[in-house]
Every structure is written in C-alpha cells, then in structure tokens.
Amino acid sequence: MRRWIALVLLSLGVSMIIVDATIVNVIVPVLVRDLRLTSTDTQWVNEVYSLVFAALLLTSGSLADRLGRRRIFLLGVGVFAVASVACALAQRTPALIGGRVGQGIGGAMILPTSLSLINATFRGRERGIAFAVWGSTIGATAALGPLIGGWLATDASWRWAFGVNVPVALVIVAVLPVVLHESREKVRRPGLDVLGSLLSAVGFAALVFALIEGRTYGWWSSIRPFDLGGFAWNAAVSPIPVAFAVAALVLGGFVVYERRRQRTGRAVLLDLDLLRIESFRNGNIAAMVVSLGEFGLLFALPLWLQYTLGYSALRTGVALLPLAIGSFLASGIAQPLTGRLGAVAVVRLGIVAEIAGVGGLGLVVGADTPWWASAVPLLVYGVGVGLATAQLTGIVLAEVPVDAGGQASGTQSVSRQIGSALGIAVLGTVLFSRLQAGLAERLAGTPGGDRIADAVGASAGGAISGLAADPATAAAATAARLALAHAASVTAYTAAGFLLLGLLATRTLGPPRTSARLEPADAPAPQQSR
C-alpha cells in the first residue's frame, strides 16, 4: 500500500512542474499589466524555465543514482516550492525571472528522479500500472494548466498560480519519506563528472534555446536584437545558428569526454554503453519523434480558442478539459491492453489515436466552431497521449539496470524535451507563417493590409481584439480570425504528420509482443535503505 501512496506523491510532484510549464502562458497578459513587463521580459519569463529545465535533466538524473533518488526528488520539490514563493512575491521583473530559474532547477530534479524511483520500486504488472499513472499525469496536467491559470487569473490573483505549489510540496516532503525507501546505485565509481555536467548543461541549453527562439530572432539573418543581462547581439547573423553550432560542438565534446572517462573507470554523467541496449536507444528516438507532434499542438490550440473564437482564459481551459479526461481514462485501460497486446502494440495504438484526434481537430477548426465540435477529437487525442507516453516510457527503461535508472530517466526526459522544443519550433513557424501569409492574401489591396498582417503575426493573434474594437478595422479583424483558423488547421495536420513519423519510428521497437520479453517481471528488487 505504501508504494501506491508514494506513486501518488511522485505524480503530484510531476504535476507541479507540468502545470507550471503551461500555466504561465495564460497569465502573461496579467503579468504584463501588473509588473509592466516588456516583450523581452515576457519572453524570458516564459523561456528561461524551459532552458534551465532541459540543461539540468541529465545531471540531476545521474546525481540521483549516486546520492539517492528519493533525496534528489525531495530536494527538487523543496527548491521548486521556494522558487514558486519567490515568483509569487515578485514585485519586479528580475525577481520573477530569478524565481523561474529556480523552478527550472527544481523541475529538472523532479522529473527524471520520479521515473527512476518508479522503475526501482515497482516490478512486473505493477510497473506497467505505475507508468500508466505517471504518463497520464503528464498528459492530463498539460491540459489542466490553462484551466487553472485562467481560473486564478480571472477570479483570484496571478500570484496564486505560483502559490498553489507550496501546499502540494509540503504534503510531498512530509509524507514521501515515510512511504518510500531510498534507492541508489550499489557500485559507485570514483570521482564526480563535473566537466561532463557542465558540457551537457551548456550543450542542451544552447540546443533548446535555438529551437525555441529561432522564429523570434531569425533562423539565419537577425530580425530583432538579442539582449540578455546587458549583453546585446546586433550582428547581421542571428544568434540562432551560433547557438546550434555551440550545441553541436559542446555535445560532441561531451560524448568524447564521457567515453574517455568511462575507459579509465571513472564516474560518468552518462554511461554510453546504455545506447547499446536496443530498447533504450530506439525507444528514445521514437519518444523524441512522437514528442514533436504531441505537445507542439498545445501551443497553437489556446491561440485559436482565445483569438479566433474569443474565449476567455478560463473558458479556454475548460475547452481543453477533454484532453485531460482522455488521458486519465487511458490510465485505466493501458495495463489490461498491455497484458493482451504487448507494450509496443499499445504504444502504436496510442499514436494512432493521437493521429486521429489531431487530424479531427484539423477538420473542425474554424472561425465559428462550436465548443462541442472539438471535444471528441481532444478526448481521443488525450487517450492516445496517455497510452503512448506511459508504455513508451516503460519500453525505454525495461532493460536498463536499476543502478543506471537516474541517468537513463534523465536521457529519456531530455529526448522528450528536445522533441517538444523542436515541435514547438516547427509548428509555431507553420502557424505564424500561414497566419501572416493568409491574412496578407485576404487583405490584398486594402490600405495598410501588409502592416495589419505583420502586426497580427507578430502578436500571435493578440492584435485581433484591438482590430475588432475599431469600426475602421473590423473587417480586417474578421479576415484575421479566418486566417488564424486556417493556420491552426494546417498546424494540426502538420502535427498529425509528425505523429505519423513517430508511428513509423516505433518499427525499430520490434514486434508488438516484444514487451513480454522486455519486462523484467521476475527481477529482484534492489537493496534499499532509509
């Protein structure tokens, strides 16, 4: 019974970081008003969390193996809670951004350790159930974030969007040590891989920054200046190709350095021999490709709901609820399906459901879509996310030694984060390029049409309400709504295409019943200590 209580607490920890990753997008307009954020401030409040989070995932997972997975998880929950208080109390922009940095650090400690703790605690059929709950938590809370943020921004204060994390964290810190034993690697190599940690952090941060900010600063030529802490980049070449180059060089150096340390028997951040495990290597590739289409679409849907259909932040969250419901439903059917079909078959079934749901959204998205028309596709999409995420995670970790669970979980989390960032980059580019081009076509011959199209594109649709309020530009607002709806539809079809690639990538996972061989149901539980 204790381990199931522990699973609930681990899932609550994951829910904090997933909700926080989505909730800020909803409360940004209120932050701009209350803290007088500039466009650059807004960008960093949003993105610094993702950058720090991605940079430290591998380091946190590896440290958890050495120092104790429960210890690092609880430390991460504490850091996240303190950083949330700092965000909630922030009176100026630097304090808010600093709090978001702290949340990124805490989140990077929570996510991979939650996975490795589940991997170390559960066996056989119970492990499949535990991963199903964990995977459904991610899908459901990703959809609940906008609802919670919209409710708090509308009826309370944006500060509670951060403050709600504190009671959750207190419960986790108080109860988890009572119900969950500590686990760590049994054989410890000498030394700490400090340089490896630094190289991985710099490399992954540069890569995620380039993927997320390519549209903002230009993929090659600069389209706006880059400012950070007094440093200004004003060159003709965008900082994005430089960031890609830094990521390639640093991560390449990381691999060489890790291989060299491993040959001398010293501790490494990532045991590269793990990549020889077929299920781990191919599972990570499939997870990254699937993530391209899974969560990139969640970037586009709120924009369509708010700026085309005119929904409030709260109503937008309610409209996305079927996704959360579908993900929760998946947790109940995932294990019986896995027992009958095998984990690989359930992953493929989940991705097929995601393709059907996303394709259905592409069909129903329009300028006057009723609320119920998107509910069924979102429900199907949520079921698919719940099925695919949980079982794919189980496949990735199935043959990994428990001693390496932290670094393996960190690697899998990094793969998903990179896939998600790439999905947002590509789908965001598709959405905004189609919005701007489509509106320019609709306003061709209209005085100031190009300027209006540029403004709507630059604001991600936010300028539509201002256009609608002015009788002189009301017709342009109608055209903008139609253009945004069409762009969102094209984006949904593009996401479905990525998911189809993810389905093809699962061919490397083997036949559908492979999971029966991979699942180490009879493996002895690791020695654990308080």
DARA-V635402 format. One record per residue. N is the residue number from 1. PHI is phi in whole degrees, -180 to 180 (999 if undefined). BURIAL is # if it has 9 or more other C-alpha atoms within 8 Angstrom, else .. Layout:
N:PHI:BURIAL ; N:PHI:BURIAL
This chain:
1:999:. ; 2:-61:. ; 3:-68:# ; 4:-75:. ; 5:-63:# ; 6:-61:# ; 7:-61:# ; 8:-60:. ; 9:-68:# ; 10:-63:# ; 11:-67:# ; 12:-64:# ; 13:-61:# ; 14:-65:# ; 15:-63:# ; 16:-60:# ; 17:-76:# ; 18:-72:# ; 19:-60:# ; 20:-67:# ; 21:-70:# ; 22:-108:# ; 23:-69:# ; 24:-65:# ; 25:-58:. ; 26:-78:# ; 27:-93:# ; 28:-55:# ; 29:-57:. ; 30:-71:# ; 31:-62:# ; 32:-60:# ; 33:-71:. ; 34:-79:. ; 35:-104:# ; 36:55:. ; 37:-71:# ; 38:-83:. ; 39:-63:. ; 40:-67:. ; 41:-60:# ; 42:-59:# ; 43:-61:. ; 44:-75:# ; 45:-61:# ; 46:-74:# ; 47:-92:# ; 48:-64:# ; 49:-61:# ; 50:-65:# ; 51:-65:# ; 52:-66:# ; 53:-58:# ; 54:-66:# ; 55:-66:# ; 56:-108:# ; 57:-60:# ; 58:-67:# ; 59:-61:# ; 60:-64:# ; 61:-62:# ; 62:-68:# ; 63:-62:# ; 64:-63:# ; 65:-60:# ; 66:-84:# ; 67:-96:# ; 68:120:# ; 69:-71:# ; 70:-65:# ; 71:-61:# ; 72:-68:# ; 73:-61:# ; 74:-66:# ; 75:-63:# ; 76:-63:# ; 77:-62:# ; 78:-64:# ; 79:-61:# ; 80:-64:# ; 81:-66:# ; 82:-63:# ; 83:-64:# ; 84:-65:# ; 85:-63:# ; 86:-61:# ; 87:-66:# ; 88:-65:# ; 89:-95:. ; 90:-61:# ; 91:-109:. ; 92:-134:. ; 93:-60:# ; 94:-57:. ; 95:-66:# ; 96:-67:# ; 97:-64:# ; 98:-62:# ; 99:-64:# ; 100:-66:# ; 101:-61:# ; 102:-61:# ; 103:-64:# ; 104:-62:# ; 105:-64:# ; 106:-63:# ; 107:-62:# ; 108:-67:# ; 109:-82:# ; 110:-81:# ; 111:-62:# ; 112:-67:# ; 113:-71:# ; 114:-62:# ; 115:-65:# ; 116:-68:# ; 117:-67:# ; 118:-63:# ; 119:-63:# ; 120:-84:# ; 121:-95:. ; 122:-106:# ; 123:-135:# ; 124:57:# ; 125:-62:. ; 126:-63:. ; 127:-64:# ; 128:-62:# ; 129:-63:# ; 130:-63:# ; 131:-67:# ; 132:-64:# ; 133:-64:# ; 134:-61:# ; 135:-65:# ; 136:-68:# ; 137:-61:# ; 138:-63:# ; 139:-64:# ; 140:-70:# ; 141:-72:# ; 142:-62:# ; 143:-85:# ; 144:-76:# ; 145:-53:# ; 146:-61:# ; 147:-66:# ; 148:-65:# ; 149:-63:# ; 150:-65:# ; 151:-64:# ; 152:-67:# ; 153:-67:# ; 154:-86:# ; 155:-109:. ; 156:-133:. ; 157:-143:# ; 158:-61:# ; 159:-65:# ; 160:-72:# ; 161:-61:# ; 162:-95:# ; 163:-66:# ; 164:-65:. ; 165:-70:# ; 166:-65:# ; 167:-62:. ; 168:-62:# ; 169:-63:# ; 170:-62:. ; 171:-63:. ; 172:-62:# ; 173:-65:# ; 174:-77:. ; 175:-99:. ; 176:-58:# ; 177:-61:# ; 178:-80:. ; 179:-107:# ; 180:-133:# ; 181:-75:# ; 182:-74:# ; 183:-143:# ; 184:-155:# ; 185:-65:# ; 186:-87:. ; 187:-113:. ; 188:-107:. ; 189:-78:. ; 190:-72:. ; 191:89:. ; 192:-117:. ; 193:-88:# ; 194:-68:. ; 195:-65:. ; 196:-61:# ; 197:-63:# ; 198:-65:. ; 199:-64:# ; 200:-66:# ; 201:-64:# ; 202:-65:# ; 203:-64:# ; 204:-72:# ; 205:-64:# ; 206:-64:# ; 207:-67:# ; 208:-66:# ; 209:-59:# ; 210:-62:# ; 211:-67:# ; 212:-74:# ; 213:-101:# ; 214:-57:# ; 215:-69:# ; 216:-73:. ; 217:-103:# ; 218:102:# ; 219:-73:# ; 220:-137:# ; 221:-89:. ; 222:-67:# ; 223:-114:. ; 224:-161:. ; 225:-71:# ; 226:-106:# ; 227:-124:# ; 228:-150:. ; 229:57:. ; 230:92:. ; 231:-86:. ; 232:-122:. ; 233:-106:. ; 234:-121:. ; 235:-72:. ; 236:-67:. ; 237:-84:. ; 238:-64:# ; 239:-70:# ; 240:-67:# ; 241:-61:# ; 242:-65:. ; 243:-64:# ; 244:-61:# ; 245:-64:. ; 246:-61:# ; 247:-60:# ; 248:-64:# ; 249:-67:# ; 250:-69:# ; 251:-69:# ; 252:-63:. ; 253:-63:# ; 254:-60:# ; 255:-63:. ; 256:-61:. ; 257:-66:# ; 258:-63:# ; 259:-62:# ; 260:-66:. ; 261:-64:# ; 262:-63:# ; 263:-66:. ; 264:-93:. ; 265:80:. ; 266:-90:# ; 267:-64:# ; 268:-126:# ; 269:-71:# ; 270:-135:# ; 271:-75:# ; 272:-67:. ; 273:-67:. ; 274:-60:# ; 275:-70:. ; 276:-79:. ; 277:-78:# ; 278:-60:# ; 279:-66:# ; 280:-70:# ; 281:-64:# ; 282:-71:# ; 283:-65:# ; 284:-66:# ; 285:-63:# ; 286:-63:# ; 287:-62:# ; 288:-66:# ; 289:-67:# ; 290:-62:# ; 291:-63:# ; 292:-55:# ; 293:-97:# ; 294:-67:# ; 295:-107:# ; 296:-63:# ; 297:-67:# ; 298:-65:. ; 299:-74:# ; 300:-87:# ; 301:-60:# ; 302:-61:# ; 303:-65:# ; 304:-64:# ; 305:-64:# ; 306:-82:# ; 307:-96:# ; 308:-93:# ; 309:-88:# ; 310:78:. ; 311:-71:# ; 312:-76:. ; 313:-61:# ; 314:-67:# ; 315:-66:# ; 316:-62:# ; 317:-61:# ; 318:-65:. ; 319:-64:# ; 320:-88:# ; 321:-59:# ; 322:-55:# ; 323:-63:# ; 324:-65:# ; 325:-63:# ; 326:-62:# ; 327:-65:# ; 328:-65:# ; 329:-60:# ; 330:-62:# ; 331:-64:# ; 332:-81:. ; 333:-105:. ; 334:-64:# ; 335:-68:# ; 336:-59:. ; 337:-66:# ; 338:-64:# ; 339:-63:. ; 340:-92:. ; 341:-108:# ; 342:98:# ; 343:-64:# ; 344:-63:# ; 345:-64:# ; 346:-69:# ; 347:-58:# ; 348:-66:# ; 349:-62:# ; 350:-63:# ; 351:-67:# ; 352:-61:# ; 353:-64:# ; 354:-62:# ; 355:-61:# ; 356:-64:# ; 357:-66:# ; 358:-68:# ; 359:-62:# ; 360:-63:# ; 361:-64:# ; 362:-59:# ; 363:-74:. ; 364:-93:# ; 365:-62:# ; 366:-160:# ; 367:-81:# ; 368:-137:. ; 369:-65:# ; 370:-69:. ; 371:-60:. ; 372:-75:. ; 373:-67:# ; 374:-91:# ; 375:-66:# ; 376:-66:# ; 377:-58:# ; 378:-67:# ; 379:-63:# ; 380:-63:# ; 381:-60:# ; 382:-64:# ; 383:-60:# ; 384:-63:# ; 385:-61:# ; 386:-63:# ; 387:-70:# ; 388:-71:# ; 389:-63:# ; 390:-65:# ; 391:-73:# ; 392:-66:# ; 393:-62:# ; 394:-62:# ; 395:-65:# ; 396:-59:# ; 397:-96:# ; 398:-59:# ; 399:-103:# ; 400:-79:# ; 401:-57:. ; 402:-58:# ; 403:-59:# ; 404:-102:# ; 405:-62:# ; 406:-67:# ; 407:-69:# ; 408:-67:# ; 409:-66:# ; 410:-63:# ; 411:-63:# ; 412:-65:# ; 413:-66:# ; 414:-64:# ; 415:-59:# ; 416:-67:# ; 417:-65:# ; 418:-65:# ; 419:-62:# ; 420:-64:# ; 421:-63:# ; 422:-66:# ; 423:-63:# ; 424:-64:# ; 425:-62:# ; 426:-72:. ; 427:-68:# ; 428:-64:# ; 429:-64:# ; 430:-62:# ; 431:-61:# ; 432:-76:# ; 433:-68:# ; 434:-69:# ; 435:-61:# ; 436:-68:# ; 437:-67:# ; 438:-66:# ; 439:-71:# ; 440:-61:# ; 441:-66:. ; 442:-68:. ; 443:-101:# ; 444:-58:. ; 445:89:. ; 446:-83:. ; 447:-56:. ; 448:75:. ; 449:-62:# ; 450:-64:# ; 451:-65:. ; 452:-65:# ; 453:-62:# ; 454:-64:# ; 455:-66:# ; 456:-66:# ; 457:-65:# ; 458:-65:. ; 459:-92:. ; 460:58:# ; 461:96:# ; 462:-64:. ; 463:-77:# ; 464:-64:# ; 465:-63:# ; 466:-66:. ; 467:-65:# ; 468:-68:# ; 469:-74:. ; 470:-101:. ; 471:-56:. ; 472:-69:. ; 473:-119:# ; 474:-61:# ; 475:-65:# ; 476:-65:# ; 477:-64:# ; 478:-62:# ; 479:-63:# ; 480:-67:# ; 481:-63:# ; 482:-63:# ; 483:-66:# ; 484:-68:# ; 485:-63:# ; 486:-64:# ; 487:-64:# ; 488:-65:# ; 489:-64:# ; 490:-61:# ; 491:-63:# ; 492:-63:# ; 493:-65:# ; 494:-65:# ; 495:-61:# ; 496:-62:# ; 497:-63:# ; 498:-63:# ; 499:-65:# ; 500:-64:# ; 501:-62:# ; 502:-62:# ; 503:-62:# ; 504:-65:. ; 505:-66:# ; 506:-71:# ; 507:-62:. ; 508:-76:. ; 509:-82:# ; 510:100:. ; 511:-67:. ; 512:-57:# ; 513:-89:# ; 514:-56:# ; 515:-59:# ; 516:-64:. ; 517:-82:. ; 518:-75:# ; 519:-68:# ; 520:-81:# ; 521:-64:. ; 522:-100:. ; 523:-68:. ; 524:-69:. ; 525:-70:. ; 526:-70:. ; 527:-67:. ; 528:-124:. ; 529:-139:. ; 530:-69:.
